[in-house]
Amino acid sequence: MPRRVSSSMAARDAAGVLLMAAVAALAFVASPAAGDGGDAAVTGRKMMVGRAGGEAAATTSAAVALFGKGTNAKGAPAPPRRVPAPAPGSSVAGSPAQFRGQPRLPRFAAPRRYELALRPDLVACTFTGIASITVAVSAPTPFLVLNAADLTVERASIHFRDLAPNEVVFFADDEILVLGFANELPLGEGLLTMKFNGTLNDQMRGFYRSKYQYNGTTKNMAVTQFEPVDARRCFPCWDEPAFKAKFKLTLEVPSELVALSNMPIANKTIAGPITTVQYQESPLMSTYLVAIVVGLFDFVESVTSQGTSVRVYTQVGKSNQGKFALDVGVKSLNLYKDYFGTPYPLPKLDMVAIPDFAAGAMENYGLVTYREVTLLFDEQSSSESGKQSVAITVAHELAHQWFGNLVTMEWWTHLWLNEGFATWMSHLAVDSFFPQWNIWTQFLGGTTSGLKLDSLAQSHPIEVEIRHASEVDEIFDAISYDKGASVIRMLQNYLGAERFQTTENALASYIGKYAFSNAKTEDLWAVLEEKSGEPVKNLMTTWTKQQGYPVINAKLSGNYLEIEQAQFLLDGSSARGMWIVPITSVCGSYDTQKKSLLTKKFDKLDVKDISSRCGSREKGANFWIKLNINQTGFYRVKYDEQLAAALQNALQAKKLSLMDKIGIVEDSLALSMACKQTLSSLLRLLYAYREEADYSVLSHVNTVSLNVAKISVDATPGLVGDIKHLLIKLLRSPAEKLGWDRKVGENHLDAMLRPVLLDALVKLGKAAYLAVMQNVTSVNRSGYNDLLKVYRESTEAEEKSRVLGTLCSCKDKSIVLESLNFLFTNEVRNQDAYYVLQGMGVETRETSWVWLKGNWDRISTKFGDIQISGFVKYVVQLFTSNEKAAEISSFFASRKKLAFERTLKQGLEGVRINARWIQGIRSEPRLAQTVHELLQRP
């Protein structure tokens, strides 16, 4: 992206000198205070908040370090960690330690307005700042409690009204700063001021630096990423979604750079090499949505139907690659304005491609940030899947401008209100723009991810309790996104699309009622229930407040279809979950469909009520019953043998919809993994898809096939070759019809299907990179060197990711080890590590595990909390034995951290599930016979 970075920050204007000098002239805090090295009180002039710099160096006699465990100015020991929080509105006195160990900040004081002045130094990679916060005190208290981390705060600069605190205590584990005053603070509003500085870190969170090339030279840009809890790493604040406030920002930056924030520029003053940029005041918003980007950019621009300016910022020379995202962005804002009945709330919208970015994108109010690969599209070199990814991502982030930014979840427990709705809305929008993409059929890929994760005992409810800020990152997962979106789709199908959106403008009413405020899940249900007249709250509470989902066991008994619900778990165990389940059913034809609610464990349906043709009980392909039509419900179905055979006949006779084809094969895989169905029956079902040509269906068939091939390596080593040959036979026919080379004018879905099939067929893969790696060894490494050359010479993020994803796909252990160590070099951005990890294979899994153990400390230091869970996930999932699960558990026993603890537990459960599945496969007496029979078929 286009920007020049100043080679020197030495020149300062007069205001800048004062701003820098106010903090830099102070003594650096260092020596440990009394206590055991964690938290401490400060009575000196300056304090270090957080541990970003490791152990502190020397201190002046006027300062005390902040690394003692909650010591106060007199060195008193800290009380126990868990102390009841003061009730809102109650009088608060006592020790600052009473605020330790609480999941949320106390409510006796809240911010109303932030005025922030920040000056980033892109050469030294530091920043300085001044915060002036209007705080409303609503209950008697001598304390102000706010968040801060990885900052150095000037002790003497802290004032509230005209009062200086006599206690300033930082608790590192809780990332809170407690200001204690001699007397109770006056009720009402007052101004809290302080000066601080920090480091532009390399962790892709808080206020950080991103590197890029400009004219052959590596430059730095300054970027923020505050969601979920990292605004506190840029400025002291009340860093929770419910503490909405207005923000007025001022930035001092090198004059040749572009400085962007949430709001348009109100005033700009150039004083030689430094420009002071003042921005318009924002509306009420949460801290995690504040954003700053400083660098050199090109941009393309358009306007919406309501006259809102929309820009896409890119690296210099790449602005053409932003045109597709710009078009989708403008269309999305126009669509959402009408759908939600509310105009886009801000005067402008900027979208910026960032070279180093941990997530896919971030919905900052008015300044949305993206990975390059999720915003830029090159007509000449980008793939169709890349194009679709850009469209979905842009539509997702812009849906957040309403669901998330305008109306914000009250606490992270309700994260799904943001992410589930944005995921669902993005598909609605893209389907409107590109109906030929058949995006709702592709939506089932997300539903499948949600079903897979939620079938683990170590899953979590959609509304999950958050006890500590460090737990939030791990719930940005398939439950919040994919299950959340899927239950919204289920509700929409139950109510009907028109009622869901337009029944007295239900969603518009919700947006209007809670605009510039916060909402809980119950608030949305209440509005929808009021407007629709349906029992929405009772129905949906069973899906959001409890973990898991049911499998519906369907059995034909005379003229009745008996159905029974039971919680589905992949480990085969039973649980007591009960849901109110929207049941949809069809018999013989989609012309007549029946809806009902299953409110108890058992029920039965008269098949004549489903369809009149079911009454005749015709044999063959004309009689079949399908529950969960088009997979609109978030549950699985297990049919008895008669119904399953009839459905397979209907599948072969091409009677089923694309979505139902997907549902049947995914349910069959899950039932096989849970040992509730044989692998033999799954293989017979898979073979019925041999003439399938649809991209979405074959994508799922491909995934199921690769799962079967992977487990067969350990379950049936003597049969694995025949099983793989059978799966190749299944997928080869559609691949040969497509051809290996892209055709001029071929449709979007065919272009996306080709690499999916190539990847499955003998690991050929996109651009044949995988084929190259299949033949690489430590002796014959020319292909490997060629791929590294492509990686080093390419300027396109998508092309680089393709290469990285293949480096670990060979069977030579030394090459895999070299590829993993490549992650420690400066040639691979931290954000791209997961591409390499995803390429690891079963054949070299032990090499990967030994590497992870031997480099754990190094990995933890380099990649930090945001990415560490990916290393755990991608290595652990390679194993399939209880013995290895025990070994992995033992290794991490002394290394557990909240940042990856849930991921580790889920991974270990997956290993044990695979071990159980293997035992089930080995006990099948007819598996080999089934495989050989299918191989003999035409």
N, C-alpha and C positions, 0 to 999 in steps of 0.2 A: 504494500500500500504506500501511496505516495507521500513521502515527507522527508525533508532534510532535517537532520539533527545537528544542532550547534556543536562545534568541536570544543567549545569552551563555555563555561558558565561563570567565568571570572568577573565579567563586567556586570555591574548591578546599577539599577537606578536608585535614587535616594530612598524611596519607600521600601524597595527590596532590601537594601542594606540594613535598614532598621529591623525588618522582619527577620532576617537571618541572624543578625547580631543579638537580638533579644534572647535567643536560645543558645546559640553557639558559644557565647562567652561564658556560659555557666560551667561549673565543675562537673565532671562525669562521675556518676555514682558507681561504686564498685564493691567495696569490702562487705562481706556478709554480716548481717545483723544477728542478734541472738535468735535462736531457733534452729530448725533443721534444714534450712536451705530452700524453702518454698515461697512464702509470702512474708511481707514485713510492713511495718509502718515507717513513715518518713517524716522527719521534722526538719530536714535540711532544705536546700533550695531547689533540688532537682531529683527526679526519681525515674527509674526505668520500669516500664510496665511490660511484663512478658519476658520471654527467654530467647528472643530471636538472636541475640548476640552471644548467647552462651553465658559463661561466668563473667561477672563484671570485673573490671580492672580497678584501679585505685580510687579512693574517694577523698573528698575534703572533710575536715572535721565538722563541717556544717551539714553533712548529708549522711543518710543511712540507707543502705541498700535494701532492695525490695524482695530479697530471696529467702527470708525467714518465714516459717509457716505461721502466718497470722499473728506475729508478735506486734504488740503495740509500742508506743513510744517509751514505755517503761520496761519493756522486755518481758511482759507477762505472757505465760503460755497460752496457746490457743485452746478454746473449748472444743468439744466433740464436733465433727464435721456437720452432722445433720442437726439443725436448729430450726424449730417452727418459724415460719415467716410471719412477720407482723400482718395482721388483718388489714385490708384496705380501710382507710378512714380512721384507724385507731391511733392512739398516741404512741409514739415510739421513743424509747430512751435506751440506755445501756451501752454495751460494747459494739463496735463495728463488726465483731465476729458473729453477731446474731444473723448477719446476712449471708453467711457462708452456706454452701451446699444447697441452695435453693434453685429450683429449675427456672424461676422467673424473678425479675426485679420487683421490688415493692412498689405499690401504687400510690404512696402518699405524695409523690411529686412526679410531674410529667412534663416533657418538653412541648413547647408550642411553636417555636421558631428557632432555626439554626442560621447563624450568619458565620460562614466559614471562609477564611482566606488561606489558600494553600500555594506553596511555591516548590514545585519539583525541580530537582537538579538532575538532569539526564546524563551527566557525565559522572558525577560522584554517586549517582543512584541513591539519593536521599531526598527527603522533603521536610519542610517546616510548615507550621500552621498556627493559626489563631482561631479559637472557637468562641463565639459569643452566643449563648443559648438562653432563650427566654424560657424560664421554668415556672410552672404553676404548682405551688405548694397547696395541697388540699386538706391536709390533716396535720396536727401538731407533731413536729419532729425536729430533732437537731441534726438530722443526717440528710445528705443527698447521695444516692447510690446509682451509679451508671456503669456502662461497660467500657473497658479499654484493654488493649492487648498489643504487645510488640511496639509500644510507643514510649518515648521519653517525654515526661511532662515536667514543666518548670514549676516547682513547688510554690515559689513566691508569686507566681502569676495567677494563682487560683483565687477567685473572689466570687461571692454571691451577694448581690446588691453591693453594699460597702463592707461586707464581712469577709474576713479571712478564716479559713478552717484552722482549728487547733489540732485536728487529727486528719492525716491523709494516709489511708491504708489501702494497699492493693492486694487482692487475693488471686494469685496466678491461676490456680486450678479452676476458679469460677470466672476468671476474666472480668472481675468487677473492681471498681474504684469507689471506695467509701470515703466521703468527705464528712467529717464530724465537726460541728460548730459548738461553741460554748453554751449557747442557749437555743431554745426552740426558734425555728425560723418563722418569720412573719408569713401569714397566710396570703395567698394571692400570687401574682406574677412578679418575678425578679430576674435579673440578668446574671447568668453564670459565665465567667470568662476564664480562659486559660490558654497557655501557649504550649506547644508540643512539637516534637519532630520524630521522624521515623526513617526507615530504609525502604526503598523500592525493591521489594524482595524478588526472589526467583521461584516462588511457590504458587504463582498464578492465583493468588487470593489476596484480599485487601487491596492496597495500593502497590502495584508491582510493575516490573519492567518487562517489556517484550522486545526481542531482538529481531532485526530485519536487515536486509542488504539494500544499500542505496549507493549507486555508482561504484559498486565493488567494495564498499566499506560497510562493516557491521555497525549499525546504529541502535540506539535505544528509544523506545517510546514508553510513556507512562500510561498505565491502564488500571481501571478498578474492576474488581469482581467481589461484590459484597454478599451475595446470597450464598448460604443462608445467614451466617453470623460473623461476617468479616468487615463490616463497616467500622467496627471498633478497632481495626488495625490501621485505619486511616485517620480517624478523629474520635475523641471520647464522645460517647453518645448513649442514648437509651436504645439499644440495638435489638428491639423486639418488634414484630409486625404491628402490634396494637398501639405502639407509641408513635402515631402519625404526627407529623409536624410539617411546617413549611420550611423550605431551604432557599437561602440566597447565597450563592457561591461567588467567590472572586479568585481568579488564578493569575499567577505571575509566571510567564513562560518566555522562552526565547522568541524574538519577534518573527523569525522565519517559520515558526511552527503553527499548526492548526491546533486550537484548544477547544474541545467539545465538552458539553455537559448536558444535563437533562433539558434545560430551557434555552431559548434563543439569547443571543448576546444583547445586553442592554446598553453597554458602553465599553469602549476600547480605548486605552491610552497607551501610545507608543513612546517610550523613553529610551532611545538608542537601541541597544540589543535586547531590551526587555519590554514586553508588552503586558499591561495589566488588563485583564478581561473580566468584566462584571456581567453577570447573567441575571435575567429576569427572575423574580421570585417564583418558586414553584407552588402549585397547589399542595394540599395536605398529602403526604405520602410517607411510606415506611423507609427506614434507613437503608434496607437492603436494596432499594431501587435507585439510590443515588449513584451517579456515574460520572466519570471523568476519563477522557482520552486525550493525550497530548502527543502529537507527532506531525508528520508531513504526509498529506493525502491528496489524491485526486478524487473527484466525485462526479456522479451523474445525478440528475435531479428531475423531478416531476411534481405534479400537484394532484390532490384528490378532488372529488366532486365538490367538497365543501371548502376548497381553497387551501388545504393544509400542504405545506412544503414537505416533500419526502426526498431524502438524499441517501445514496449508497456511497460510502467512502471506501476506497481501495488503495493499495500501494500504487505508487507513481507508475503510470503506464498500463495499468490494469483496469481502468474505469469501464472499458467495454464489457468486462466480465461481470460487472454489477448490474447490467441492464435487465437481465431476466429477473433477478431478485427485486429490482425496482418496480417492474411491472406487476409482479405478484404482490408486493407490498401495497401499492396503490389500490389494486383490486380488493385486497383484504380489508383495508380500512373502509372502503366504500361498502363492502358487503356487511361488515360487522356493525357499521353505523345503522344500517337498516334493520339488521337482525335483532340487535339489542335495543333498538329504539332510542339510542343515545349517541350524540356526535362524539368523535374522538376528542378527548378533553384538552389536549395541549396544542400550542401553535405550530409545532413542527415535529417531524420524526426523522431521526438519523439512524442509519444502520451501518455498522463499521466492521470490516474484516480485520481480525487480530491474528498475527502470526502465532503467538503462544497463548492458548486458551484452553482451560481444563475441561469445560463442558462443551456441548455443541453450540449453545448460544445462551444469551441472558437477556431477559425482557426489560432491562432498565427503562424507566419511564422516559420516553422521548429520545433515548439514546441506546438502541439495542446493539449489543456486541455479539460477534459470531466468530467461530473458527473460519478460516478462509474457505475450507472445503464445504461448509454449509451455507455460504453466501455467494460465492463466485462460481460462475458457469461460463466455460469457454466453448463456443459453438464448434470449434475445430477439434478440441482434444478431450473435453469432458464426456463422461458416459451418460446414458439415459438415466441410470439409477442415481447418478450424481445430480442430474437436473431435478428429478423427483424429490430427492432429499432436500435440495434448496427450497423448493416450493413448500414442502411440508413444514420445514423448519421456520421459514419466514411466516407462514400462516399461523403456526403455533405461537411464536413469540408475539405476534401482533394481536392475537386473541387475548393474550395476557394484559394488554393495555386496558381491557375491560375487566376480565376475570383474573384478578390478581393485583393489578395496579390501581384501578378506580375503586373496585371492591376487593379488599384484601382479607385473607384468612386472619382470624383473630389470634391464632397461635399455630405452631407448626403441626400440631395434631390434625389440622384441617388443610394441610398442604395439598391434598388431593383436589380440593375445590379449585386451586390454581391449575395444577398439572393435568388432572383428569379432564377438566373442561377444555383446557387449551388443546389437549391431544384430540379430543372428540371434535372440537370446532375446526381444527386444522384440516381434518379429513372432510368435513362438510364444505369448507371453503374450496379446497383443491378439487373436490368432486364437481363443484360449480364451475371452476375455471377450466378443468381438463376432464370432462366426463369420459373421454376415450381411455383414460388411464384405469378406469374401473377401481377406484381407490378404496371403496368400501369393502370390496373383496380382499384387498391387500390389508385392510384394517385388522383382519383376523390373525395376521402375524403378531400384532400386539396382544390381542386377546389370548393367543396361545402362550405368549411369554408370561402373561399374568396368571393364567391357569397353572403353568408349570411351577412358578415360584410359590403360588398359594396352595399347592398340594404338599408343601413341606411343613413339618411340625414347627420348623424355625421361621416360618413366615410371620406376618403380623397383620393386624386389622388395617383397613383403609384409614380409619381414625386411630392412630397409634399414639400412645402416651410418650411424651418426650420429657425426660428427667434432667437432661444436661445438654448444653449447646453442642457438644461434640457428637451427640447421637443423631443430629439432624441430617448430616450428609448421607447417612446410609438409608434413609427412607426416600431418597430420590431414586426410586427403583420401579420395577414393573408393577408393583402394587399401586403406588400413588399415580403413576402414569397410565398403565395399560388396564389394570383392573378398574381404576377410577373411570377411565373413558368407557370401558365396556359396560359397567353398571349404568352409566348415563345412557348409553345406547339401548340397554335393556329397558330402562324406564321410558325412554322415548318411544320404543316399540310398543310397550304396554299402554301408554297413554294415547299413542298415535302422534305422528310427527307434527300435525297441525295443532293439536291441543297442547302439545309440549311447548311449542314456541308461541302460539298466538292466542291461547285461551285467555282472553282479557289481558293479552300481552304479559304473560306470567314472568318470563325472563326479564323483560323490560321493567316490570314492577320491582323485581328483585334488585336489578342494577340501580334503579332510581332510588329505592329505599335506602340502600347501603352505600351509595356513591360517596367517595372520599372518606369512607369509614371502614369498619371491619365487620366480618360476618363469620358465623359458625355454620357447620353442616345443617344443623337444625333450622337455621334461618331460611336456607334455600328450600328445604322440605316444606316448611310452613307456608311459604308463598305459593309453591306449586300445588300444595294440597288445597289451599284456599281458592285458587283460581280454577283448579280442575274438578274439585269435588271428590277426588279419589283419595284413598288412605295412603298417601305417599309416604308419610313418616313411618308408619308401622311396616310398610313393605320394605323401604330402603334401609331402615335401621338394622334389619337383619343382615344386610350386605356390607354396611360400613363399620359397624361396631364390633362385629365378631370376625375372627380369622377364618379363612378357608371358604369352601363352597361344596355343594352336594354333587353326588352322582345319582342320577335317576335310573333306578333299575326297572326296566320295562318287560312285562311278561304277558303273553297272550293267553287268556283263559276263557274259552268259549267265545261269547260275543263281547267280552270285556277285556280292556287293556288295563292290567294292574300295574300301578306305579308306586314306587317306594323310594324315599330319599334317605341318603346316608352321607355323612361327610366323607369326601374322597381324600385319601392321603397316599402318596406314592410308596410309603414304607409298608403299606398293606394293613396298617393298624386301624382300629375303629376309634371314633370320637363321637361326641354327643351334640354336635352342631345341628341346628334346625333353622331352616330358612322359609320365608314366604316366597315361593318360586313361581314366576310367570311361565306357565307351560303352554307351548304352542305345538300343534300337531297337524299333520297332513296325512292323507291316505290315498295312494294311487295317483294323485294329481294335485298340483298346487292351486287348482281352481277354487277349492273349498278348504279354508283353514280354520282351525278352532283355537280359541284362547281360553285359558282358565287359570286360576290361582291354586297352587298346592299349598295349603296352610297347615297341614299335618304330615305325619310320617307316611301314612298310607292313603291311597285313594284308588278309585278305578273309574275308567271312562268307557261308556258304551261306544263301541267302534262305529255304530251307525250314526252317532252324534258327530263323529269326526268327518265322515263322508258317506253318502248313500251307497257308493260303490263298494265300501268296505263291508257292507252287510252281506254281499254275495260271496265274500271270501274267495274271490277268484285266485287261481293258482298262477304261478309264473310271475313275469315282470309287472303284471297289472295289479298285483296285490302287494303293497308294501306300506309300512307306517314309519314316518320320520318325526321324531320329537325334536324340539328346539330348532324350529325352521330358520334356516339361514344363520344359525348360531347367534341369534340375538340374545339368548340367555347365557349368563356366566355360570355354566354348569356342564357336566359331562353326562352322557347317556350310555348305559350298558343294556343291550338288548338280549333277550333269550335267543337260543339257537335258531328257532324258526324265523323270528323277526330279523335277526342278523343275516341269515341266508337270503331272505327276501330283499333286504336292502342292497346286498351285494349284487343280486340279479338286476335290481333297478339301476345300480351304478353302471353295470356293464351294458345295459340297454339305453344308457344316456338319458335316464328319466330324472336325474337329480340336478339341483342347481349347483353352481360353482361353490357357493359357500357351504352347502351341505356335503359336497364331496370333501371339502377341507375338514369339516367337523368330524366326519366318520373316521378318516384316517388318523387324525390327531387323537381322538378319543381311544382308538384302537391301540395306538402306541402307549398312551398313558396306562391303559388297563393292562397291557403286557408288562410294562415296567413295574406295576404294582402286583404282578403275579396273579391277576384276576382274569387273565386271558393268555393263551399260549402264543409263543413267537410263531409257531406254525400257522395259526389263524391270521396273525398279522401279515405274514408273508403272502398268504393266499389273497388277502384283501389288497395288498400292494400290487399284486400281479394284475388285478382288475383295472388298474390305472395305466396299463401299458399303451393304450391308444390316446391318452390324454394329451392335449396340446395347449391348455391355458397356462399362462405364466404363474398366476397365484396358486393354482392347484398343484402344479409341478414344483413350485418352490417348497410347498409343504411336503409333498412326496419325496423330494430330494432330501429335506432335513430328516424326515423319518428314516429314509434309507441310510443316511450317514450315521444315524444313531444305532441302527441295527448293525451296520458294518463295524462300528467302533466296539460295541459290546461283544460281538462275535469273536474278536481277537482274543479276549480272555475267557469267554464262555465256551466256545467250541473251536479251539485252535485247528483241529483236524478238518473242520467243515468250513472255516472262514473263507477259503478260496472259492468254494462253490457258492457260498452266500453272496460274495462280492460279484461273482460272475452273473448270478441271477439279477442282482440290482443293476449291473451294467446293461443287461439285456432289457430290463424294464425302462431304462432312461435313454438307451441308445436310439430308439426309433424316433422319438420327438427331436432329438439332437440332430439326427441325420436329415430330417425334414427341414429343419432350420438352416442347416449348413454351418460350416465353421467360420465363414467370413461374413462380415456385416454387409447387408444389401442396401443399395441406394433406395431410399424411400420406404424402407420397412417401418412397421408401426412401432410405437414406443414399447409395448409389452414384449414383442418378439426380441427387440434389442436388449431388453433386460433379462429375458429368459436365457439367451445364448450363454453368457458367462456362468449362470447358475448350473446349467447342464454340463458345461465343460469342466467346472470345478468338481462335479460328482464323477465324471467319467475319467477314471484313471488320473485324477488330480491334474488335469490340464490347466484349468483356470484362466482367468482374464489375461490377455496379452501373452499367454503361454509362459508367464514367469514361473508358475508352479512346475510346468514341464521341465524347464531348465533346472530347477532345484532337485528334481527327482534323480538326476544323474550326477549331482555334485558330490565329491568326496574331498578329503583333505589332500589327496594326491592329484585329483582332477578337479581343480577349483576354478577353471576358466569361466564357467557359466556364472559362478558366484561373483567373481570379480567383474564380469560384465554387468550384472545387476547393480552392484555397488556403483559402477560408473554411471549407469542410468540415474540412480538415486542422486548422486552428487551433481549431475549436470542438469537435472530437471528443475524448473522453476514453478511447476504446478503441484499444489498440495495433494491433489487426487492421485497423480502419477507416483509421487513419493510414497503415499500410503500403500499403493498396490505392491511396490517393491518390498517395503518393510514387512508386509503381511506374508511374504513368501520365504523370508530368510531362514526361518526355523523349520521349514517344511521338508527338509531332507533327512535322511536316516543316519548321516555321519555325525557322531557325537561331538567331534572337535569343531565342526562347522556350526552346529547348534550352539555350542558354548561360545564360540567367537561372536555369533550373532547376538546372543544375550549380553555379552560384554560390550557390544557396540552401543548399548543403551547408556553406558557410562561416559561415552564420548560427547563432545560438543556438537557432533554432526546430527544427532537425533534430538529433536525437541522433546522435553518431558511429556508434553501433551500427546505425543505420538507413540509412547512406549507400548500402549496396549495393542497396536497393530502387530508388533513383533510377538507379543505374548500370545495373541490369538492364533498365530501360526504354529505353535508348538504341537507336536504329535505324540501319539501313544508310544511309538517306537523309541523315542528319546526322552520319555517323561522322567526317568530316574536322573538323567543328566540335568534336566531342568530343576528338579527338586533339590539335588545336591547344590546346584548353583544358587538357588534361592536361600537355602540355609547358610551357605558360606558367605553370602553377600547381604544378609538381612539388614545389618546396621547401616551399611552403605546405601542400600535401597531406601531405608527409612529416612535417612538424612537428605538424600537427593530428591526424592519424590514426594515426601511429606504425607500428611494425613489425607489429602484429597485423592491421591492416586494409589495409595498403598494397598487398598482393598482389591484393586485390579490384579496385582501380582499374586495375592492370595487366591483369588477366584480362578485365574487361568491355569495356575499350576495344580491346585488341589483337584480340580474337576477332571484331570487326566487319569485319576486312579480309581480302582474298582474293588479293593479288598478291605476287609475289616482291619487287617493287620496294618495296612498303610494308614488307615484312618487313625488308628491308635498312635502310630509314630508321629503323624502330623500334629495330632492333638497334644502330644507330649512336648514337641518342639515349641509350640506356641503357648504352652501353659504359663511360662514366665514372661511372655512377650505380648500378652493380650492388651489391646487398647480399644476404647470405645469406637474409634474411627473404623475398625475393620472387624470387630467382634461378631456382629451379626452375619457378615459375609463369610467369616470362617465357620461359624456354626452351620450355615446353610450349605457350604461346600462339603463339610464333613458328613452331613446328612446325605448329600448326594452320593458320596463315595459308598456309604453303607447301603443306600438304596440299590446302587449298581451291583454291589456284592450279593445282595439278596436276589436281584434279577438274574444274575449269573447262575445261582443255585437252582432257580426255577427253570431256566433254559436247559441246564444239564439234566434235569429230571424228565424232560419231554421225550417220550419213547419214539415218536414218529417224526421228529424234526428232520433228520437226514432224509427220510423217505419223502417228506413234503418238498424239500429243496430239490431233490433229484427229479421228482415228478414235474415240478414247475419248470425245471430246466429243459425237460423234454417237450414241453408244450410249444405250439407255434407262437 
